[in-house]
Amino acid sequence: MSGERIPPKGRGAGFNPPNRFDRVHHEVELENVQDDAEYLEGLRRPETEFLDDKSRSIIAENDSPDVGFDASVNPYRGCEHGCIYCYARPTHEYLGMSAGLDFETKILVKRDAPALLRAALDSPRWKPRVLAMSGVTDPYQPIERKLRLTRACLEVMAEYRQAVTIVTKNRLVVRDLDLLSGLAAHRAAGVFVSITTLNPAMAAELEPRTSRPAGRLAAIRALSEAGVPTGVMVAPVIPGLTDHEMPAILEAAAKAGARTAGFVSVRLPMAVAPLFTEWLERHHPDAKDKILDRIRSMHGGKLYDSRFGDRMRGEGPIADIIARMFKTSCRRLDLNTQPWPVTAAAFRKPPKDGDQMRLFE
């Protein structure tokens, strides 16, 4: 869209930036449609489309040394949560879509995910290891309440005692306490709840369709009380906007029952940088330059540095202050005193019908 934009309501991104792989980009000239009330209302309130994803495999491999997993399961591509800072937005460009509104309004659904997961775990080539769920987009985004694909995958994991670590911003995760607590009894499940801010108004701007902070803290409490190893991810930390909240977030999470914590600084790869900049212009124009300058100071003058290690934490004085604040707060709150307990040791393949009959013989 060129010239003046109409920020959509209830969404994180304010527009669709060009896809870096496409030579042609569609733009809307608002002056040509200013009398079309129905069209303009569609721009203000874009509906979410759910598209079938026909992937033939469900376990994605990861070889990044600064990510805490090497295999993940993602039932969805794209995320209706609409977090403006989401580093996964550019993955939608591989699908011929935009990292902006398309990422949060055109969701690809892997309806075959449970069957594909069962086939993968049943394969003689599968080597037991912990799976991350989800490594790219949130497995508990709003459509999961209806489609239940994440739950169906967890049901498969429960049969195989397949170890899983979940990261989510949605309290819907407590719906699956029965499965998670059962796996946790075998040290095969744990959950990190991601909290960016404790300010509900800020969360509504940054992460419009996630659970509000109080709901996420309630999820930490419920998971912990059910015996599921629970941690908090302060993610992302945005210098000049949310970094000052880190001690309070960690304390609130610890009081709710979290025993493990981590943090990731904001990452603005490719199209995420202009999307985040435009979001700052709409919501925090007076602080925009300060925030962007602090982010640049952590990445050698750039808004993003893709080098392993640096991309997750940054470097320089501000990055050092954030790291020390995290370490000091964790020490004060007795967080991270024990290693993350989730292990793949309990994996087993459930007996098939023929195997059960041979037991009686």
C-alpha positions as CSV (number, residue, x, y, z in Angstrom):
1,M,0.0,0.0,0.0
2,S,1.5,3.4,-0.9
3,G,1.0,6.8,0.6
4,E,-1.3,6.9,3.6
5,R,-2.1,3.6,5.2
6,I,-5.1,2.3,7.1
7,P,-3.8,0.4,10.1
8,P,-5.8,-2.7,10.5
9,K,-7.6,-3.2,13.9
10,G,-6.5,-6.2,16.0
11,R,-3.4,-6.9,14.0
12,G,0.3,-6.3,14.6
13,A,1.5,-5.5,11.2
14,G,0.3,-2.3,9.5
15,F,0.9,-3.3,5.9
16,N,2.3,-6.0,3.6
17,P,5.9,-5.2,2.7
18,P,7.2,-6.5,-0.6
19,N,8.2,-10.1,-0.8
20,R,12.0,-10.2,-1.4
21,F,11.7,-13.0,-3.9
22,D,9.0,-11.4,-6.1
23,R,9.6,-8.7,-8.7
24,V,6.0,-7.5,-8.7
25,H,4.4,-5.9,-5.6
26,H,0.7,-4.9,-5.5
27,E,0.0,-1.5,-3.9
28,V,-3.3,0.2,-3.1
29,E,-3.8,3.8,-3.9
30,L,-6.3,4.9,-1.2
31,E,-7.5,7.9,-3.2
32,N,-8.9,5.5,-5.8
33,V,-11.0,3.5,-3.3
34,Q,-12.0,6.2,-0.9
35,D,-15.7,5.9,-1.7
36,D,-15.8,2.1,-1.5
37,A,-16.8,1.7,2.2
38,E,-16.9,-2.1,2.0
39,Y,-13.4,-2.3,0.6
40,L,-12.0,0.1,3.1
41,E,-13.6,-1.8,6.0
42,G,-11.9,-5.0,4.6
43,L,-8.6,-3.2,4.9
44,R,-9.4,-2.1,8.5
45,R,-10.5,-5.6,9.5
46,P,-8.8,-8.3,7.4
47,E,-10.2,-11.7,8.0
48,T,-8.0,-14.7,8.7
49,E,-7.7,-17.4,6.0
50,F,-6.8,-21.0,6.8
51,L,-5.1,-22.8,4.0
52,D,-4.2,-26.5,3.8
53,D,-0.5,-27.4,4.0
54,K,0.3,-30.6,2.2
55,S,3.8,-31.1,3.7
56,R,4.9,-34.7,3.6
57,S,7.1,-34.5,6.7
58,I,6.5,-32.8,10.1
59,I,9.8,-32.8,11.9
60,A,12.1,-29.9,10.9
61,E,15.8,-30.2,11.5
62,N,17.8,-27.2,12.9
63,D,21.6,-26.8,12.9
64,S,21.8,-23.4,14.4
65,P,24.3,-23.6,17.3
66,D,22.5,-20.8,19.3
67,V,19.1,-22.4,19.3
68,G,18.3,-24.8,22.1
69,F,16.9,-27.6,19.9
70,D,17.8,-29.6,16.8
71,A,14.4,-30.9,15.8
72,S,11.0,-29.3,16.0
73,V,7.3,-29.9,15.1
74,N,5.2,-27.0,13.7
75,P,1.5,-27.8,13.0
76,Y,1.0,-24.3,11.6
77,R,2.8,-21.9,9.3
78,G,2.1,-18.3,10.0
79,C,0.7,-17.1,13.3
80,E,-2.5,-15.3,14.1
81,H,-1.0,-13.9,17.3
82,G,0.4,-11.1,15.2
83,C,3.4,-10.3,17.3
84,I,5.0,-7.4,15.4
85,Y,8.6,-8.4,16.3
86,C,8.3,-12.0,15.3
87,Y,11.5,-13.2,13.7
88,A,9.6,-15.9,11.8
89,R,7.7,-13.5,9.7
90,P,10.1,-13.7,6.7
91,T,9.4,-17.5,6.4
92,H,6.1,-16.6,4.8
93,E,8.0,-15.1,1.8
94,Y,9.1,-18.6,0.8
95,L,5.4,-19.3,0.3
96,G,5.0,-16.4,-2.1
97,M,3.3,-14.2,0.6
98,S,4.3,-11.2,2.6
99,A,6.0,-11.1,6.1
100,G,3.4,-8.5,7.1
101,L,-0.3,-8.9,7.3
102,D,-0.1,-12.1,5.2
103,F,1.9,-13.8,8.0
104,E,-0.9,-13.3,10.5
105,T,-4.0,-13.6,8.3
106,K,-3.0,-16.4,5.9
107,I,-2.3,-19.4,8.2
108,L,-1.2,-22.7,6.7
109,V,-2.6,-25.7,8.5
110,K,-0.9,-29.1,8.6
111,R,-4.0,-31.3,9.1
112,D,-1.9,-34.4,8.6
113,A,0.6,-33.4,11.3
114,P,-0.4,-36.1,13.8
115,A,-0.2,-38.9,11.2
116,L,3.1,-37.6,9.9
117,L,4.5,-37.5,13.4
118,R,3.4,-41.0,14.1
119,A,5.1,-42.2,10.9
120,A,8.3,-40.4,11.8
121,L,8.4,-41.8,15.4
122,D,7.6,-45.3,14.1
123,S,10.4,-45.2,11.5
124,P,13.5,-47.3,12.3
125,R,15.5,-44.2,11.3
126,W,14.2,-42.2,14.3
127,K,16.8,-41.5,17.0
128,P,15.2,-40.5,20.3
129,R,15.7,-36.8,21.1
130,V,13.7,-34.0,22.5
131,L,11.4,-32.2,20.1
132,A,10.7,-28.5,20.3
133,M,7.1,-27.5,19.7
134,S,7.0,-25.2,18.0
135,G,10.3,-24.0,16.6
136,V,8.8,-21.3,14.4
137,T,5.2,-20.3,15.1
138,D,3.1,-20.8,18.2
139,P,1.5,-24.2,18.5
140,Y,-1.3,-22.7,20.7
141,Q,-2.4,-19.8,18.4
142,P,-6.2,-19.2,18.4
143,I,-7.2,-21.7,15.7
144,E,-5.7,-24.5,17.8
145,R,-8.8,-24.2,20.1
146,K,-10.9,-25.5,17.2
147,L,-8.5,-27.7,15.1
148,R,-6.7,-29.3,18.1
149,L,-3.7,-30.3,15.9
150,T,-1.2,-29.6,18.7
151,R,-3.2,-31.7,21.1
152,A,-3.4,-34.6,18.5
153,C,0.4,-34.4,18.2
154,L,0.8,-34.5,21.9
155,E,-1.5,-37.6,22.0
156,V,0.9,-39.3,19.6
157,M,3.9,-38.2,21.7
158,A,2.2,-39.6,24.8
159,E,1.9,-43.1,23.2
160,Y,5.7,-43.1,22.4
161,R,6.8,-41.2,25.5
162,Q,8.4,-38.8,23.0
163,A,10.0,-35.9,24.9
164,V,8.8,-32.4,24.0
165,T,9.6,-28.8,25.1
166,I,6.9,-26.3,24.3
167,V,7.3,-22.5,24.0
168,T,4.0,-20.5,23.9
169,K,2.4,-17.2,24.6
170,N,-1.0,-18.6,25.0
171,R,-2.7,-19.9,28.1
172,L,-4.5,-22.5,26.0
173,V,-1.6,-24.8,26.8
174,V,-3.3,-25.7,30.1
175,R,-6.0,-27.4,28.2
176,D,-3.5,-30.2,27.6
177,L,-2.4,-30.6,31.2
178,D,-3.5,-34.3,31.2
179,L,-1.1,-35.2,28.4
180,L,1.7,-32.9,29.6
181,S,1.6,-34.1,33.2
182,G,1.6,-37.7,32.0
183,L,4.7,-37.1,29.9
184,A,6.3,-35.1,32.6
185,A,6.0,-38.2,34.9
186,H,8.6,-39.7,32.6
187,R,10.7,-36.5,32.4
188,A,9.4,-36.2,28.8
189,A,7.7,-32.8,28.8
190,G,8.3,-29.2,29.8
191,V,6.8,-25.8,28.9
192,F,8.3,-22.3,28.6
193,V,5.8,-19.5,28.7
194,S,7.0,-16.4,26.9
195,I,6.3,-13.0,28.5
196,T,7.4,-9.8,26.9
197,T,5.7,-7.3,29.2
198,L,3.5,-7.3,32.3
199,N,1.6,-4.3,30.9
200,P,-1.7,-5.5,29.3
201,A,-2.0,-2.4,27.2
202,M,1.5,-2.8,25.8
203,A,0.9,-6.5,25.2
204,A,-2.3,-5.6,23.2
205,E,-0.2,-3.4,21.0
206,L,2.9,-5.7,20.6
207,E,1.1,-9.1,20.6
208,P,-2.6,-8.4,19.7
209,R,-4.0,-11.9,19.7
210,T,-1.9,-13.6,22.4
211,S,-3.1,-14.2,26.0
212,R,-2.6,-11.2,28.2
213,P,0.2,-11.3,30.8
214,A,-2.0,-12.3,33.7
215,G,-3.2,-15.3,31.7
216,R,0.3,-16.4,30.9
217,L,1.2,-16.2,34.6
218,A,-1.9,-18.2,35.4
219,A,-0.7,-20.8,32.9
220,I,2.7,-21.0,34.6
221,R,1.0,-21.6,37.9
222,A,-1.3,-24.3,36.6
223,L,1.5,-26.1,34.8
224,S,3.8,-26.0,37.8
225,E,1.1,-27.2,40.2
226,A,0.4,-30.1,37.8
227,G,4.1,-31.2,38.0
228,V,5.1,-30.1,34.5
229,P,8.6,-28.5,34.5
230,T,7.9,-24.9,33.7
231,G,10.1,-21.9,32.7
232,V,9.7,-18.4,31.6
233,M,11.2,-16.8,28.5
234,V,11.6,-13.0,28.7
235,A,11.3,-12.7,25.0
236,P,11.9,-10.5,23.2
237,V,13.7,-7.9,25.3
238,I,13.2,-4.6,23.5
239,P,15.7,-2.0,24.7
240,G,14.1,1.3,25.5
241,L,10.6,-0.2,25.5
242,T,10.4,-3.4,27.7
243,D,13.9,-4.1,29.0
244,H,13.2,-2.3,32.3
245,E,10.5,-4.9,33.0
246,M,12.8,-7.9,33.0
247,P,13.3,-8.1,36.9
248,A,9.5,-7.8,37.4
249,I,8.7,-10.4,34.8
250,L,11.1,-12.9,36.3
251,E,9.8,-12.3,39.8
252,A,6.2,-12.7,38.8
253,A,7.0,-15.9,36.9
254,A,9.0,-17.3,39.8
255,K,6.2,-16.6,42.3
256,A,3.8,-18.4,39.9
257,G,6.1,-21.5,39.9
258,A,8.6,-21.1,37.1
259,R,12.0,-22.6,38.0
260,T,13.9,-22.0,34.8
261,A,14.3,-18.8,32.8
262,G,15.8,-17.5,29.6
263,F,15.8,-14.4,27.5
264,V,16.3,-13.3,23.9
265,S,16.8,-9.8,22.6
266,V,14.6,-8.5,19.9
267,R,15.5,-9.8,16.4
268,L,14.6,-7.8,13.3
269,P,15.6,-9.8,10.3
270,M,14.8,-8.6,6.7
271,A,11.2,-7.4,6.4
272,V,10.7,-7.4,10.2
273,A,12.8,-4.2,10.5
274,P,10.5,-2.0,8.4
275,L,7.4,-3.6,10.0
276,F,8.6,-2.9,13.5
277,T,9.7,0.6,12.5
278,E,6.2,1.4,11.1
279,W,4.7,-0.1,14.3
280,L,6.8,2.3,16.4
281,E,5.6,5.2,14.3
282,R,2.0,4.3,15.1
283,H,2.3,3.4,18.7
284,H,5.4,5.1,20.2
285,P,6.5,7.9,17.8
286,D,8.3,9.9,20.5
287,A,10.4,6.9,21.5
288,K,11.0,5.4,18.0
289,D,14.5,6.9,17.5
290,K,15.7,6.0,21.0
291,I,14.5,2.4,20.6
292,L,16.0,1.9,17.2
293,D,19.3,3.5,18.2
294,R,19.6,1.2,21.1
295,I,18.9,-1.8,19.0
296,R,21.5,-0.7,16.5
297,S,24.0,-0.2,19.3
298,M,23.7,-3.9,20.1
299,H,24.4,-5.0,16.5
300,G,27.3,-2.9,15.3
301,G,25.1,0.0,14.0
302,K,22.6,-2.3,12.2
303,L,19.1,-3.3,13.2
304,Y,20.0,-6.9,12.8
305,D,23.1,-9.1,12.7
306,S,22.6,-12.6,11.6
307,R,25.8,-14.0,13.2
308,F,25.3,-16.9,15.5
309,G,25.4,-15.8,19.1
310,D,25.2,-12.1,18.4
311,R,21.7,-12.3,16.8
312,M,20.2,-13.7,20.1
313,R,21.8,-11.4,22.6
314,G,23.6,-8.6,20.8
315,E,26.9,-7.1,22.1
316,G,28.0,-3.8,23.6
317,P,27.2,-1.9,26.7
318,I,23.4,-2.2,26.5
319,A,23.5,-5.9,25.8
320,D,25.9,-6.3,28.7
321,I,23.5,-4.5,31.0
322,I,20.6,-6.7,30.0
323,A,22.6,-9.8,30.5
324,R,23.8,-8.7,34.0
325,M,20.2,-7.8,34.9
326,F,19.0,-11.2,33.9
327,K,21.8,-13.0,35.8
328,T,21.3,-10.9,38.9
329,S,17.6,-11.4,38.9
330,C,17.8,-15.2,38.4
331,R,20.3,-15.5,41.3
332,R,18.0,-13.5,43.6
333,L,15.0,-15.6,42.7
334,D,16.7,-19.0,42.7
335,L,16.0,-19.5,39.0
336,N,18.1,-21.8,36.9
337,T,19.6,-23.6,39.9
338,Q,18.8,-27.0,38.3
339,P,19.3,-28.1,34.7
340,W,16.2,-28.4,32.5
341,P,15.0,-31.9,33.3
342,V,13.4,-33.0,30.0
343,T,15.1,-36.0,28.4
344,A,14.5,-38.5,25.6
345,A,15.4,-41.4,27.8
346,A,11.8,-42.7,28.2
347,F,11.1,-43.1,24.5
348,R,9.5,-46.4,23.5
349,K,7.5,-47.6,20.6
350,P,4.1,-48.8,21.6
351,P,3.4,-52.5,20.9
352,K,1.3,-53.2,17.8
353,D,-1.6,-55.6,17.8
354,G,0.5,-58.5,16.6
355,D,3.1,-57.8,19.2
356,Q,0.4,-57.9,22.0
357,M,-0.9,-61.3,20.8
358,R,2.6,-62.8,20.9
359,L,2.8,-61.8,24.6
360,F,0.0,-64.2,25.3
361,E,1.7,-67.0,23.3
